[in-house]
């Protein structure tokens, strides 16, 4: 979906508020693709801040189907967006590379999906957990440690002692 910003970019002190439905069905973050299960309408405020320049402010909330990073259980992850971006008309950019820094603009048109995907990627949490104290899965047998413990050997030798261990094992007679 595109929103024409010509009126805001060309008229000083112009402010336009609007709401629009997000037409995003999925987002790719870190090589994974997550399906959108729910999305609130996106509230925009476009404000002229000078000749050929505008400020875009917006808020939205998306809910994605994801998996817990520790135990792999399905999780509903909410991502709340609150953003403010500055854009400028293509004919007023001081440096042509400035215009390349706003890939969500196409001339005087704002590509809403590209802007929202960019904001989702930057707002994505570092870890998605089913609960804050998730214990994950056993690296040996794969049991979910949230449901109980397993009898696997979880001893991890200190790597700094590996050289001493090799000396003792070399002197053993078989």
C-alpha positions in Angstrom: 0.0 0.0 0.0 1.3 3.5 -0.9 0.4 6.8 0.7 0.9 9.9 -1.3 2.9 12.5 0.8 2.9 15.2 -1.9 0.6 17.5 0.1 2.6 17.2 3.3 6.0 17.6 1.6 5.0 20.7 -0.4 2.9 22.6 2.1 4.6 24.2 5.1 3.1 23.5 8.6 0.8 20.9 7.1 -0.2 18.0 9.5 -2.2 15.0 8.4 -3.4 12.2 10.7 -4.8 8.9 9.4 -5.3 5.3 10.2 -4.8 2.4 7.8 -5.0 -1.3 8.0 -1.6 -3.1 7.8 -1.5 -5.5 4.8 1.4 -7.6 6.1 0.9 -11.3 6.4 4.4 -12.3 7.3 7.8 -10.9 8.3 11.3 -12.3 7.8 13.6 -11.7 10.7 17.0 -13.3 11.1 16.5 -15.8 8.3 13.1 -17.0 9.8 9.7 -16.1 8.4 6.9 -15.5 11.0 3.2 -15.4 10.2 1.1 -12.4 11.4 -1.8 -13.7 13.4 -3.2 -10.3 14.5 -2.5 -6.6 13.6 -3.9 -3.4 14.9 -4.6 -0.5 12.5 -1.5 1.7 11.9 -2.0 5.2 13.2 0.1 7.8 11.2 0.8 11.5 11.7 2.5 13.2 8.9 4.0 16.6 9.7 5.8 19.1 7.4 9.0 20.2 9.1 10.5 22.3 6.3 10.7 22.7 2.6 10.4 19.2 1.1 10.8 17.5 4.4 8.3 15.6 6.6 8.2 13.7 9.8 6.4 10.4 9.9 5.2 9.2 13.3 3.3 6.0 13.8 2.1 3.3 16.2 0.9 -0.2 15.6 0.9 -3.6 17.2 1.5 -7.0 15.6 1.2 -10.5 16.9 3.3 -13.3 15.3 3.4 -17.1 15.5 6.9 -18.0 16.7 8.7 -20.7 18.6 10.3 -20.4 22.0 14.1 -20.1 21.5 14.8 -22.5 24.3 12.1 -25.3 24.2 10.7 -24.7 20.7 7.0 -24.6 21.9 4.7 -22.4 19.8 4.5 -18.9 21.2 2.4 -15.8 20.3 4.9 -12.9 20.2 3.6 -9.3 20.3 5.7 -6.6 18.7 4.6 -3.0 19.5 5.8 -0.4 17.1 6.2 3.3 17.9 8.3 5.1 15.4 9.3 8.5 14.1 11.1 8.9 10.7 12.1 11.9 8.7 11.7 11.8 4.9 12.3 14.3 2.2 11.2 14.8 -1.3 13.5 13.4 -4.0 14.0 16.9 -5.5 15.2 18.4 -2.2 17.7 15.9 -1.1 21.1 17.6 -0.7 23.0 14.5 -1.6 21.6 11.7 -3.9 22.8 9.1 -1.4 20.4 10.7 1.2 17.5 9.6 -0.8 18.9 6.0 -1.0 18.7 5.9 2.8 14.9 5.8 2.7 14.1 2.7 0.8 10.4 2.9 1.8 9.9 6.0 -0.3 9.2 5.9 -4.0 9.2 9.5 -5.2 6.5 11.2 -3.1 4.9 7.9 -2.2 5.4 6.1 1.1 5.5 2.3 0.8 3.7 1.4 4.1 4.6 -2.3 4.0 8.3 -1.6 3.6 8.3 0.9 6.4 6.5 -1.4 8.8 8.7 -4.4 7.9 11.8 -2.2 8.6 10.3 -1.2 12.0 9.3 -4.8 12.9 12.9 -6.0 12.2 14.4 -3.3 14.4 11.9 -3.9 17.2 12.1 -7.7 17.1 13.2 -9.1 20.5 16.6 -10.8 20.9 15.0 -13.9 22.4 11.5 -15.2 22.3 10.6 -17.3 25.4 7.4 -19.1 26.3 8.0 -17.9 29.9 10.8 -16.0 31.5 12.2 -19.0 33.4 12.0 -21.5 30.5 14.6 -24.3 31.1 14.8 -25.4 27.4 15.4 -28.9 26.2 18.1 -31.4 27.2 21.0 -31.3 24.6 21.4 -35.0 24.9 18.0 -36.6 24.8 15.8 -33.6 23.8 13.4 -33.8 26.7 11.5 -30.6 27.6 13.1 -29.6 30.9 10.1 -27.5 31.9 8.1 -30.7 32.4 10.7 -32.5 34.5 14.4 -33.5 34.6 16.1 -36.3 32.7 18.9 -38.7 33.8 21.4 -37.6 31.2 24.9 -36.8 32.3 25.2 -33.0 32.2 28.8 -32.8 33.5 30.8 -30.5 31.3 34.6 -30.8 32.0 36.5 -27.6 32.4 38.4 -27.0 29.1 41.3 -25.5 30.9 42.0 -28.9 32.5 42.0 -30.8 29.2 45.8 -30.7 29.0 46.2 -32.2 32.5 43.6 -34.9 31.7 45.5 -35.9 28.6 48.7 -36.4 30.7 47.0 -38.7 33.1 45.3 -40.7 30.3 48.6 -41.1 28.4 50.2 -42.8 31.4 47.5 -45.4 31.8 48.4 -49.0 31.0 45.7 -51.1 29.3 
